[in-house]
Amino acid sequence: MNALLVLTNLPDRTAAEKLAEALVEERVAACVNILAPCASVYRWKGVVQHDEEHPLLIKTTREAYAALEAAIRARHPYELPEIVAVPIERGLPAYLDWVAAETTPSQ
C-alpha cells in the first residue's frame, strides 16, 4: 500500500481548519478530518502540560509525505509539532485510488 494516515494536533479549531484547507488546496492531502477537542498531557521543557488540542487525521501517500510534512511545519504554531505517519495496510481500493489521485500534482 502507498497510502499513509498522518496525525497532528492543533491548539484551536481555527488553526486546524486553516491547516486542513491549505493541505488539501496544495494537494499534499486528499482529506483531513478535524476531530473533536481532546485533552493532551505531555512533558515540555521539563514541565508537565495539560492542554486542549484538536487532532487532525490526514490522508496522503508516501510520495506526497515530504511535501506534506514541510507544509505542516511551515504553518504549525507549535515549536515542535507532532507529525506521525502510519502506513495504511488495507482499505477500500477505490478510496485509496482517490487518495492517490488527489495528492498527485495537477498537470
Biopython code that builds the backbone (N, CA, C, O; Angstrom):
import numpy as np
from Bio.PDB.StructureBuilder import StructureBuilder

atoms = [
    (1, "MET", "N", (0.827, -1.185, 0.000)),
    (1, "MET", "CA", (0.000, 0.000, 0.000)),
    (1, "MET", "C", (0.868, 1.245, 0.000)),
    (1, "MET", "O", (1.969, 1.254, 0.552)),
    (2, "ASN", "N", (0.373, 2.262, -0.609)),
    (2, "ASN", "CA", (1.063, 3.519, -0.785)),
    (2, "ASN", "C", (0.512, 4.614, 0.125)),
    (2, "ASN", "O", (1.147, 5.654, 0.297)),
    (3, "ALA", "N", (-0.661, 4.387, 0.705)),
    (3, "ALA", "CA", (-1.348, 5.426, 1.471)),
    (3, "ALA", "C", (-0.822, 5.503, 2.899)),
    (3, "ALA", "O", (-0.374, 4.515, 3.481)),
    (4, "LEU", "N", (-0.896, 6.727, 3.444)),
    (4, "LEU", "CA", (-0.493, 6.997, 4.818)),
    (4, "LEU", "C", (-1.602, 7.734, 5.541)),
    (4, "LEU", "O", (-2.364, 8.486, 4.934)),
    (5, "LEU", "N", (-1.686, 7.512, 6.836)),
    (5, "LEU", "CA", (-2.525, 8.302, 7.721)),
    (5, "LEU", "C", (-1.570, 9.106, 8.592)),
    (5, "LEU", "O", (-0.772, 8.533, 9.333)),
    (6, "VAL", "N", (-1.647, 10.426, 8.507)),
    (6, "VAL", "CA", (-0.737, 11.301, 9.250)),
    (6, "VAL", "C", (-1.535, 11.994, 10.344)),
    (6, "VAL", "O", (-2.637, 12.490, 10.111)),
    (7, "LEU", "N", (-0.964, 12.019, 11.533)),
    (7, "LEU", "CA", (-1.610, 12.620, 12.699)),
    (7, "LEU", "C", (-0.864, 13.872, 13.136)),
    (7, "LEU", "O", (0.367, 13.907, 13.146)),
    (8, "THR", "N", (-1.622, 14.889, 13.494)),
    (8, "THR", "CA", (-1.065, 16.076, 14.130)),
    (8, "THR", "C", (-2.155, 16.678, 14.988)),
    (8, "THR", "O", (-3.319, 16.297, 14.862)),
    (9, "ASN", "N", (-1.804, 17.612, 15.860)),
    (9, "ASN", "CA", (-2.752, 18.287, 16.742)),
    (9, "ASN", "C", (-2.545, 19.788, 16.657)),
    (9, "ASN", "O", (-1.416, 20.265, 16.536)),
    (10, "LEU", "N", (-3.637, 20.524, 16.720)),
    (10, "LEU", "CA", (-3.588, 21.986, 16.687)),
    (10, "LEU", "C", (-4.212, 22.536, 17.962)),
    (10, "LEU", "O", (-5.034, 21.866, 18.586)),
    (11, "PRO", "N", (-3.830, 23.751, 18.356)),
    (11, "PRO", "CA", (-4.309, 24.290, 19.625)),
    (11, "PRO", "C", (-5.755, 24.792, 19.597)),
    (11, "PRO", "O", (-6.366, 24.952, 20.654)),
    (12, "ASP", "N", (-6.311, 25.044, 18.408)),
    (12, "ASP", "CA", (-7.691, 25.539, 18.346)),
    (12, "ASP", "C", (-8.306, 25.172, 17.001)),
    (12, "ASP", "O", (-7.610, 24.786, 16.062)),
    (13, "ARG", "N", (-9.618, 25.302, 16.935)),
    (13, "ARG", "CA", (-10.367, 24.900, 15.744)),
    (13, "ARG", "C", (-9.997, 25.751, 14.527)),
    (13, "ARG", "O", (-9.877, 25.227, 13.419)),
    (14, "THR", "N", (-9.818, 27.038, 14.721)),
    (14, "THR", "CA", (-9.485, 27.921, 13.600)),
    (14, "THR", "C", (-8.166, 27.514, 12.961)),
    (14, "THR", "O", (-8.070, 27.423, 11.737)),
    (15, "ALA", "N", (-7.148, 27.268, 13.781)),
    (15, "ALA", "CA", (-5.841, 26.842, 13.260)),
    (15, "ALA", "C", (-5.963, 25.496, 12.551)),
    (15, "ALA", "O", (-5.336, 25.281, 11.513)),
    (16, "ALA", "N", (-6.764, 24.592, 13.105)),
    (16, "ALA", "CA", (-6.955, 23.275, 12.497)),
    (16, "ALA", "C", (-7.611, 23.404, 11.120)),
    (16, "ALA", "O", (-7.188, 22.749, 10.167)),
    (17, "GLU", "N", (-8.637, 24.243, 11.013)),
    (17, "GLU", "CA", (-9.328, 24.420, 9.738)),
    (17, "GLU", "C", (-8.428, 25.077, 8.698)),
    (17, "GLU", "O", (-8.445, 24.690, 7.529)),
    (18, "LYS", "N", (-7.648, 26.063, 9.110)),
    (18, "LYS", "CA", (-6.730, 26.726, 8.166)),
    (18, "LYS", "C", (-5.693, 25.755, 7.638)),
    (18, "LYS", "O", (-5.418, 25.726, 6.438)),
    (19, "LEU", "N", (-5.115, 24.958, 8.529)),
    (19, "LEU", "CA", (-4.111, 23.992, 8.095)),
    (19, "LEU", "C", (-4.740, 22.937, 7.183)),
    (19, "LEU", "O", (-4.185, 22.609, 6.134)),
    (20, "ALA", "N", (-5.886, 22.413, 7.577)),
    (20, "ALA", "CA", (-6.550, 21.380, 6.769)),
    (20, "ALA", "C", (-6.830, 21.889, 5.361)),
    (20, "ALA", "O", (-6.560, 21.193, 4.383)),
    (21, "GLU", "N", (-7.362, 23.086, 5.257)),
    (21, "GLU", "CA", (-7.686, 23.633, 3.940)),
    (21, "GLU", "C", (-6.427, 23.826, 3.093)),
    (21, "GLU", "O", (-6.428, 23.517, 1.902)),
    (22, "ALA", "N", (-5.363, 24.332, 3.700)),
    (22, "ALA", "CA", (-4.113, 24.545, 2.956)),
    (22, "ALA", "C", (-3.555, 23.219, 2.442)),
    (22, "ALA", "O", (-3.088, 23.147, 1.305)),
    (23, "LEU", "N", (-3.596, 22.182, 3.255)),
    (23, "LEU", "CA", (-3.046, 20.887, 2.850)),
    (23, "LEU", "C", (-3.819, 20.293, 1.676)),
    (23, "LEU", "O", (-3.224, 19.721, 0.763)),
    (24, "VAL", "N", (-5.135, 20.428, 1.700)),
    (24, "VAL", "CA", (-5.947, 19.913, 0.597)),
    (24, "VAL", "C", (-5.761, 20.785, -0.647)),
    (24, "VAL", "O", (-5.632, 20.264, -1.755)),
    (25, "GLU", "N", (-5.748, 22.106, -0.468)),
    (25, "GLU", "CA", (-5.547, 23.016, -1.603)),
    (25, "GLU", "C", (-4.218, 22.751, -2.302)),
    (25, "GLU", "O", (-4.138, 22.807, -3.529)),
    (26, "GLU", "N", (-3.176, 22.465, -1.526)),
    (26, "GLU", "CA", (-1.847, 22.208, -2.093)),
    (26, "GLU", "C", (-1.688, 20.788, -2.623)),
    (26, "GLU", "O", (-0.637, 20.438, -3.161)),
    (27, "ARG", "N", (-2.731, 19.970, -2.474)),
    (27, "ARG", "CA", (-2.748, 18.594, -2.956)),
    (27, "ARG", "C", (-1.701, 17.704, -2.278)),
    (27, "ARG", "O", (-1.246, 16.725, -2.870)),
    (28, "VAL", "N", (-1.320, 18.036, -1.048)),
    (28, "VAL", "CA", (-0.447, 17.153, -0.285)),
    (28, "VAL", "C", (-1.271, 16.240, 0.622)),
    (28, "VAL", "O", (-0.742, 15.307, 1.227)),
    (29, "ALA", "N", (-2.575, 16.520, 0.707)),
    (29, "ALA", "CA", (-3.518, 15.675, 1.442)),
    (29, "ALA", "C", (-4.786, 15.549, 0.608)),
    (29, "ALA", "O", (-5.238, 16.518, -0.001)),
    (30, "ALA", "N", (-5.352, 14.353, 0.584)),
    (30, "ALA", "CA", (-6.619, 14.144, -0.121)),
    (30, "ALA", "C", (-7.785, 14.565, 0.759)),
    (30, "ALA", "O", (-8.790, 15.081, 0.269)),
    (31, "CYS", "N", (-7.646, 14.341, 2.054)),
    (31, "CYS", "CA", (-8.728, 14.598, 3.002)),
    (31, "CYS", "C", (-8.114, 14.810, 4.379)),
    (31, "CYS", "O", (-7.133, 14.159, 4.739)),
    (32, "VAL", "N", (-8.697, 15.720, 5.139)),
    (32, "VAL", "CA", (-8.271, 15.942, 6.521)),
    (32, "VAL", "C", (-9.518, 15.936, 7.394)),
    (32, "VAL", "O", (-10.445, 16.714, 7.168)),
    (33, "ASN", "N", (-9.537, 15.065, 8.382)),
    (33, "ASN", "CA", (-10.621, 15.052, 9.368)),
    (33, "ASN", "C", (-10.160, 15.841, 10.588)),
    (33, "ASN", "O", (-9.090, 15.588, 11.141)),
    (34, "ILE", "N", (-10.973, 16.787, 10.992)),
    (34, "ILE", "CA", (-10.707, 17.556, 12.211)),
    (34, "ILE", "C", (-11.600, 16.958, 13.292)),
    (34, "ILE", "O", (-12.826, 17.035, 13.215)),
    (35, "LEU", "N", (-10.978, 16.371, 14.282)),
    (35, "LEU", "CA", (-11.735, 15.686, 15.328)),
    (35, "LEU", "C", (-12.121, 16.650, 16.447)),
    (35, "LEU", "O", (-11.651, 17.786, 16.504)),
    (36, "ALA", "N", (-12.980, 16.172, 17.323)),
    (36, "ALA", "CA", (-13.398, 16.950, 18.488)),
    (36, "ALA", "C", (-12.191, 17.221, 19.381)),
    (36, "ALA", "O", (-11.238, 16.442, 19.395)),
    (37, "PRO", "N", (-12.231, 18.307, 20.112)),
    (37, "PRO", "CA", (-11.109, 18.607, 21.009)),
    (37, "PRO", "C", (-10.863, 17.461, 21.990)),
    (37, "PRO", "O", (-11.784, 16.751, 22.393)),
    (38, "CYS", "N", (-9.609, 17.307, 22.353)),
    (38, "CYS", "CA", (-9.230, 16.293, 23.329)),
    (38, "CYS", "C", (-8.277, 16.912, 24.338)),
    (38, "CYS", "O", (-7.713, 17.981, 24.105)),
    (39, "ALA", "N", (-8.105, 16.235, 25.450)),
    (39, "ALA", "CA", (-7.152, 16.672, 26.462)),
    (39, "ALA", "C", (-5.820, 15.989, 26.192)),
    (39, "ALA", "O", (-5.763, 14.772, 26.011)),
    (40, "SER", "N", (-4.756, 16.772, 26.167)),
    (40, "SER", "CA", (-3.412, 16.228, 25.976)),
    (40, "SER", "C", (-2.579, 16.534, 27.217)),
    (40, "SER", "O", (-2.583, 17.654, 27.728)),
    (41, "VAL", "N", (-1.873, 15.521, 27.683)),
    (41, "VAL", "CA", (-0.969, 15.674, 28.820)),
    (41, "VAL", "C", (0.406, 15.243, 28.344)),
    (41, "VAL", "O", (0.564, 14.130, 27.841)),
    (42, "TYR", "N", (1.400, 16.102, 28.494)),
    (42, "TYR", "CA", (2.739, 15.817, 27.990)),
    (42, "TYR", "C", (3.762, 16.650, 28.767)),
    (42, "TYR", "O", (3.419, 17.633, 29.424)),
    (43, "ARG", "N", (5.015, 16.233, 28.676)),
    (43, "ARG", "CA", (6.096, 16.989, 29.306)),
    (43, "ARG", "C", (6.758, 17.834, 28.228)),
    (43, "ARG", "O", (7.145, 17.321, 27.178)),
    (44, "TRP", "N", (6.886, 19.120, 28.489)),
    (44, "TRP", "CA", (7.547, 20.027, 27.550)),
    (44, "TRP", "C", (8.493, 20.918, 28.327)),
    (44, "TRP", "O", (8.086, 21.673, 29.210)),
    (45, "LYS", "N", (9.781, 20.812, 27.973)),
    (45, "LYS", "CA", (10.835, 21.590, 28.620)),
    (45, "LYS", "C", (10.807, 21.418, 30.135)),
    (45, "LYS", "O", (10.956, 22.374, 30.897)),
    (46, "GLY", "N", (10.608, 20.153, 30.548)),
    (46, "GLY", "CA", (10.684, 19.794, 31.955)),
    (46, "GLY", "C", (9.428, 20.033, 32.764)),
    (46, "GLY", "O", (9.421, 19.782, 33.969)),
    (47, "VAL", "N", (8.375, 20.505, 32.145)),
    (47, "VAL", "CA", (7.134, 20.806, 32.863)),
    (47, "VAL", "C", (5.990, 19.995, 32.255)),
    (47, "VAL", "O", (5.839, 19.944, 31.034)),
    (48, "VAL", "N", (5.191, 19.364, 33.106)),
    (48, "VAL", "CA", (4.024, 18.629, 32.620)),
    (48, "VAL", "C", (2.945, 19.642, 32.246)),
    (48, "VAL", "O", (2.561, 20.501, 33.040)),
    (49, "GLN", "N", (2.472, 19.509, 31.010)),
    (49, "GLN", "CA", (1.474, 20.421, 30.452)),
    (49, "GLN", "C", (0.134, 19.711, 30.316)),
    (49, "GLN", "O", (0.083, 18.501, 30.092)),
    (50, "HIS", "N", (-0.940, 20.460, 30.450)),
    (50, "HIS", "CA", (-2.305, 19.981, 30.219)),
    (50, "HIS", "C", (-2.940, 20.964, 29.249)),
    (50, "HIS", "O", (-3.150, 22.128, 29.591)),
    (51, "ASP", "N", (-3.248, 20.502, 28.039)),
    (51, "ASP", "CA", (-3.812, 21.387, 27.029)),
    (51, "ASP", "C", (-4.960, 20.714, 26.297)),
    (51, "ASP", "O", (-5.042, 19.488, 26.230)),
    (52, "GLU", "N", (-5.848, 21.543, 25.749)),
    (52, "GLU", "CA", (-6.872, 21.059, 24.842)),
    (52, "GLU", "C", (-6.319, 21.206, 23.432)),
    (52, "GLU", "O", (-5.768, 22.247, 23.074)),
    (53, "GLU", "N", (-6.473, 20.150, 22.636)),
    (53, "GLU", "CA", (-5.986, 20.177, 21.265)),
    (53, "GLU", "C", (-7.042, 19.596, 20.328)),
    (53, "GLU", "O", (-7.943, 18.871, 20.748)),
    (54, "HIS", "N", (-6.901, 19.939, 19.039)),
    (54, "HIS", "CA", (-7.785, 19.430, 18.002)),
    (54, "HIS", "C", (-6.985, 18.493, 17.106)),
    (54, "HIS", "O", (-6.154, 18.953, 16.323)),
    (55, "PRO", "N", (-7.222, 17.181, 17.208)),
    (55, "PRO", "CA", (-6.496, 16.220, 16.375)),
    (55, "PRO", "C", (-6.929, 16.291, 14.914)),
    (55, "PRO", "O", (-8.100, 16.513, 14.603)),
    (56, "LEU", "N", (-5.958, 16.096, 14.028)),
    (56, "LEU", "CA", (-6.213, 16.006, 12.595)),
    (56, "LEU", "C", (-5.787, 14.636, 12.109)),
    (56, "LEU", "O", (-4.713, 14.146, 12.458)),
    (57, "LEU", "N", (-6.647, 14.013, 11.289)),
    (57, "LEU", "CA", (-6.332, 12.766, 10.597)),
    (57, "LEU", "C", (-6.175, 13.125, 9.133)),
    (57, "LEU", "O", (-7.140, 13.527, 8.482)),
    (58, "ILE", "N", (-4.972, 12.985, 8.614)),
    (58, "ILE", "CA", (-4.640, 13.438, 7.265)),
    (58, "ILE", "C", (-4.356, 12.223, 6.395)),
    (58, "ILE", "O", (-3.511, 11.394, 6.731)),
    (59, "LYS", "N", (-5.071, 12.121, 5.267)),
    (59, "LYS", "CA", (-4.837, 11.022, 4.338)),
    (59, "LYS", "C", (-3.981, 11.512, 3.182)),
    (59, "LYS", "O", (-4.305, 12.497, 2.519)),
    (60, "THR", "N", (-2.874, 10.797, 2.953)),
    (60, "THR", "CA", (-1.928, 11.173, 1.909)),
    (60, "THR", "C", (-1.242, 9.918, 1.374)),
    (60, "THR", "O", (-1.676, 8.799, 1.648)),
    (61, "THR", "N", (-0.173, 10.112, 0.612)),
    (61, "THR", "CA", (0.608, 8.986, 0.071)),
    (61, "THR", "C", (2.069, 9.139, 0.471)),
    (61, "THR", "O", (2.505, 10.203, 0.911)),
    (62, "ARG", "N", (2.799, 8.069, 0.310)),
    (62, "ARG", "CA", (4.242, 8.114, 0.599)),
    (62, "ARG", "C", (4.940, 9.168, -0.275)),
    (62, "ARG", "O", (5.841, 9.870, 0.184)),
    (63, "GLU", "N", (4.517, 9.265, -1.524)),
    (63, "GLU", "CA", (5.142, 10.229, -2.442)),
    (63, "GLU", "C", (4.895, 11.672, -2.011)),
    (63, "GLU", "O", (5.754, 12.531, -2.208)),
    (64, "ALA", "N", (3.744, 11.942, -1.433)),
    (64, "ALA", "CA", (3.397, 13.309, -1.033)),
    (64, "ALA", "C", (3.850, 13.640, 0.384)),
    (64, "ALA", "O", (3.733, 14.787, 0.814)),
    (65, "TYR", "N", (4.370, 12.644, 1.122)),
    (65, "TYR", "CA", (4.665, 12.865, 2.537)),
    (65, "TYR", "C", (5.664, 14.000, 2.787)),
    (65, "TYR", "O", (5.422, 14.844, 3.649)),
    (66, "ALA", "N", (6.756, 14.036, 2.068)),
    (66, "ALA", "CA", (7.774, 15.073, 2.332)),
    (66, "ALA", "C", (7.188, 16.472, 2.162)),
    (66, "ALA", "O", (7.442, 17.360, 2.976)),
    (67, "ALA", "N", (6.406, 16.664, 1.104)),
    (67, "ALA", "CA", (5.771, 17.970, 0.886)),
    (67, "ALA", "C", (4.724, 18.250, 1.957)),
    (67, "ALA", "O", (4.580, 19.390, 2.398)),
    (68, "LEU", "N", (3.994, 17.222, 2.376)),
    (68, "LEU", "CA", (3.012, 17.378, 3.448)),
    (68, "LEU", "C", (3.690, 17.806, 4.742)),
    (68, "LEU", "O", (3.259, 18.756, 5.395)),
    (69, "GLU", "N", (4.755, 17.096, 5.106)),
    (69, "GLU", "CA", (5.481, 17.441, 6.336)),
    (69, "GLU", "C", (5.989, 18.883, 6.278)),
    (69, "GLU", "O", (5.863, 19.620, 7.256)),
    (70, "ALA", "N", (6.554, 19.285, 5.162)),
    (70, "ALA", "CA", (7.055, 20.654, 5.012)),
    (70, "ALA", "C", (5.918, 21.668, 5.144)),
    (70, "ALA", "O", (6.088, 22.718, 5.764)),
    (71, "ALA", "N", (4.767, 21.354, 4.564)),
    (71, "ALA", "CA", (3.624, 22.265, 4.645)),
    (71, "ALA", "C", (3.109, 22.388, 6.077)),
    (71, "ALA", "O", (2.752, 23.481, 6.517)),
    (72, "ILE", "N", (3.072, 21.281, 6.796)),
    (72, "ILE", "CA", (2.641, 21.333, 8.200)),
    (72, "ILE", "C", (3.633, 22.160, 9.013)),
    (72, "ILE", "O", (3.236, 23.048, 9.767)),
    (73, "ARG", "N", (4.908, 21.870, 8.859)),
    (73, "ARG", "CA", (5.922, 22.590, 9.643)),
    (73, "ARG", "C", (5.909, 24.089, 9.358)),
    (73, "ARG", "O", (6.129, 24.895, 10.262)),
    (74, "ALA", "N", (5.654, 24.464, 8.108)),
    (74, "ALA", "CA", (5.654, 25.883, 7.748)),
    (74, "ALA", "C", (4.475, 26.637, 8.367)),
    (74, "ALA", "O", (4.567, 27.843, 8.599)),
    (75, "ARG", "N", (3.375, 25.940, 8.636)),
    (75, "ARG", "CA", (2.154, 26.610, 9.111)),
    (75, "ARG", "C", (1.800, 26.323, 10.565)),
    (75, "ARG", "O", (0.940, 26.997, 11.130)),
    (76, "HIS", "N", (2.434, 25.355, 11.168)),
    (76, "HIS", "CA", (2.043, 24.905, 12.506)),
    (76, "HIS", "C", (2.512, 25.896, 13.560)),
    (76, "HIS", "O", (3.655, 26.350, 13.515)),
    (77, "PRO", "N", (1.645, 26.237, 14.510)),
    (77, "PRO", "CA", (2.029, 27.212, 15.526)),
    (77, "PRO", "C", (2.972, 26.670, 16.610)),
    (77, "PRO", "O", (3.573, 27.453, 17.346)),
    (78, "TYR", "N", (3.108, 25.354, 16.716)),
    (78, "TYR", "CA", (3.962, 24.790, 17.766)),
    (78, "TYR", "C", (5.426, 24.797, 17.340)),
    (78, "TYR", "O", (5.750, 24.657, 16.161)),
    (79, "GLU", "N", (6.286, 24.962, 18.314)),
    (79, "GLU", "CA", (7.731, 24.883, 18.076)),
    (79, "GLU", "C", (8.121, 23.492, 17.573)),
    (79, "GLU", "O", (8.957, 23.355, 16.681)),
    (80, "LEU", "N", (7.506, 22.469, 18.157)),
    (80, "LEU", "CA", (7.773, 21.080, 17.771)),
    (80, "LEU", "C", (6.435, 20.360, 17.579)),
    (80, "LEU", "O", (5.924, 19.752, 18.520)),
    (81, "PRO", "N", (5.869, 20.420, 16.384)),
    (81, "PRO", "CA", (4.563, 19.780, 16.169)),
    (81, "PRO", "C", (4.678, 18.260, 16.099)),
    (81, "PRO", "O", (5.674, 17.706, 15.632)),
    (82, "GLU", "N", (3.639, 17.619, 16.574)),
    (82, "GLU", "CA", (3.528, 16.179, 16.371)),
    (82, "GLU", "C", (3.197, 15.951, 14.896)),
    (82, "GLU", "O", (2.208, 16.480, 14.388)),
    (83, "ILE", "N", (4.019, 15.169, 14.220)),
    (83, "ILE", "CA", (3.731, 14.732, 12.854)),
    (83, "ILE", "C", (4.115, 13.258, 12.814)),
    (83, "ILE", "O", (5.296, 12.911, 12.789)),
    (84, "VAL", "N", (3.105, 12.402, 12.810)),
    (84, "VAL", "CA", (3.322, 10.964, 12.858)),
    (84, "VAL", "C", (2.596, 10.337, 11.679)),
    (84, "VAL", "O", (1.401, 10.565, 11.490)),
    (85, "ALA", "N", (3.310, 9.549, 10.887)),
    (85, "ALA", "CA", (2.716, 8.875, 9.731)),
    (85, "ALA", "C", (2.598, 7.377, 10.014)),
    (85, "ALA", "O", (3.538, 6.732, 10.477)),
    (86, "VAL", "N", (1.420, 6.855, 9.721)),
    (86, "VAL", "CA", (1.141, 5.438, 9.915)),
    (86, "VAL", "C", (0.760, 4.855, 8.550)),
    (86, "VAL", "O", (-0.148, 5.366, 7.895)),
    (87, "PRO", "N", (1.442, 3.797, 8.119)),
    (87, "PRO", "CA", (1.072, 3.197, 6.832)),
    (87, "PRO", "C", (-0.317, 2.567, 6.903)),
    (87, "PRO", "O", (-0.691, 1.967, 7.911)),
    (88, "ILE", "N", (-1.059, 2.712, 5.838)),
    (88, "ILE", "CA", (-2.376, 2.079, 5.735)),
    (88, "ILE", "C", (-2.162, 0.718, 5.092)),
    (88, "ILE", "O", (-1.800, 0.621, 3.920)),
    (89, "GLU", "N", (-2.390, -0.326, 5.867)),
    (89, "GLU", "CA", (-2.172, -1.700, 5.409)),
    (89, "GLU", "C", (-3.210, -2.142, 4.393)),
    (89, "GLU", "O", (-2.879, -2.777, 3.392)),
    (90, "ARG", "N", (-4.468, -1.805, 4.654)),
    (90, "ARG", "CA", (-5.566, -2.215, 3.795)),
    (90, "ARG", "C", (-6.615, -1.117, 3.774)),
    (90, "ARG", "O", (-6.675, -0.271, 4.666)),
    (91, "GLY", "N", (-7.430, -1.147, 2.746)),
    (91, "GLY", "CA", (-8.521, -0.191, 2.641)),
    (91, "GLY", "C", (-9.297, -0.436, 1.372)),
    (91, "GLY", "O", (-8.888, -1.223, 0.517)),
    (92, "LEU", "N", (-10.405, 0.233, 1.257)),
    (92, "LEU", "CA", (-11.222, 0.125, 0.061)),
    (92, "LEU", "C", (-10.393, 0.600, -1.124)),
    (92, "LEU", "O", (-9.993, 1.763, -1.155)),
    (93, "PRO", "N", (-10.122, -0.267, -2.102)),
    (93, "PRO", "CA", (-9.249, 0.114, -3.208)),
    (93, "PRO", "C", (-9.664, 1.401, -3.914)),
    (93, "PRO", "O", (-8.808, 2.218, -4.250)),
    (94, "ALA", "N", (-10.951, 1.593, -4.142)),
    (94, "ALA", "CA", (-11.394, 2.814, -4.829)),
    (94, "ALA", "C", (-11.076, 4.056, -3.998)),
    (94, "ALA", "O", (-10.704, 5.088, -4.556)),
    (95, "TYR", "N", (-11.216, 3.973, -2.674)),
    (95, "TYR", "CA", (-10.889, 5.109, -1.805)),
    (95, "TYR", "C", (-9.392, 5.394, -1.856)),
    (95, "TYR", "O", (-8.984, 6.550, -1.967)),
    (96, "LEU", "N", (-8.583, 4.362, -1.777)),
    (96, "LEU", "CA", (-7.133, 4.549, -1.804)),
    (96, "LEU", "C", (-6.673, 5.088, -3.157)),
    (96, "LEU", "O", (-5.727, 5.874, -3.224)),
    (97, "ASP", "N", (-7.331, 4.673, -4.224)),
    (97, "ASP", "CA", (-7.040, 5.241, -5.547)),
    (97, "ASP", "C", (-7.376, 6.731, -5.570)),
    (97, "ASP", "O", (-6.645, 7.527, -6.158)),
    (98, "TRP", "N", (-8.480, 7.101, -4.930)),
    (98, "TRP", "CA", (-8.879, 8.511, -4.848)),
    (98, "TRP", "C", (-7.836, 9.320, -4.069)),
    (98, "TRP", "O", (-7.480, 10.426, -4.476)),
    (99, "VAL", "N", (-7.347, 8.770, -2.950)),
    (99, "VAL", "CA", (-6.295, 9.450, -2.174)),
    (99, "VAL", "C", (-5.083, 9.690, -3.073)),
    (99, "VAL", "O", (-4.526, 10.788, -3.083)),
    (100, "ALA", "N", (-4.682, 8.689, -3.813)),
    (100, "ALA", "CA", (-3.523, 8.844, -4.706)),
    (100, "ALA", "C", (-3.787, 9.893, -5.770)),
    (100, "ALA", "O", (-2.913, 10.712, -6.055)),
    (101, "ALA", "N", (-4.969, 9.887, -6.362)),
    (101, "ALA", "CA", (-5.283, 10.856, -7.413)),
    (101, "ALA", "C", (-5.318, 12.278, -6.861)),
    (101, "ALA", "O", (-4.857, 13.207, -7.525)),
    (102, "GLU", "N", (-5.854, 12.460, -5.665)),
    (102, "GLU", "CA", (-5.991, 13.800, -5.093)),
    (102, "GLU", "C", (-4.670, 14.375, -4.582)),
    (102, "GLU", "O", (-4.566, 15.579, -4.351)),
    (103, "THR", "N", (-3.672, 13.529, -4.407)),
    (103, "THR", "CA", (-2.370, 14.013, -3.943)),
    (103, "THR", "C", (-1.343, 14.032, -5.059)),
    (103, "THR", "O", (-0.147, 14.190, -4.815)),
    (104, "THR", "N", (-1.818, 13.872, -6.280)),
    (104, "THR", "CA", (-0.952, 13.985, -7.444)),
    (104, "THR", "C", (-1.028, 15.419, -7.940)),
    (104, "THR", "O", (-2.122, 15.921, -8.200)),
    (105, "PRO", "N", (0.114, 16.091, -8.078)),
    (105, "PRO", "CA", (0.072, 17.492, -8.547)),
    (105, "PRO", "C", (-0.662, 17.624, -9.872)),
    (105, "PRO", "O", (-0.566, 16.758, -10.742)),
    (106, "SER", "N", (-1.390, 18.715, -10.009)),
    (106, "SER", "CA", (-2.104, 18.989, -11.264)),
    (106, "SER", "C", (-1.122, 19.168, -12.392)),
    (106, "SER", "O", (-0.019, 19.683, -12.204)),
    (107, "GLN", "N", (-1.527, 18.744, -13.545)),
    (107, "GLN", "CA", (-0.663, 18.892, -14.735)),
    (107, "GLN", "C", (-0.808, 20.264, -15.320)),
    (107, "GLN", "O", (-0.165, 20.580, -16.321)),
]
sb = StructureBuilder()
sb.init_structure("model")
sb.init_model(0)
sb.init_chain("A")
sb.init_seg("    ")
for serial, (resi, resn, name, xyz) in enumerate(atoms, 1):
    if name == "N":
        sb.init_residue(resn, " ", resi, " ")
    sb.init_atom(name, np.array(xyz, "f"), 0.0, 1.0, " ", f" {name:<3s}", serial, name[0])
structure = sb.get_structure()
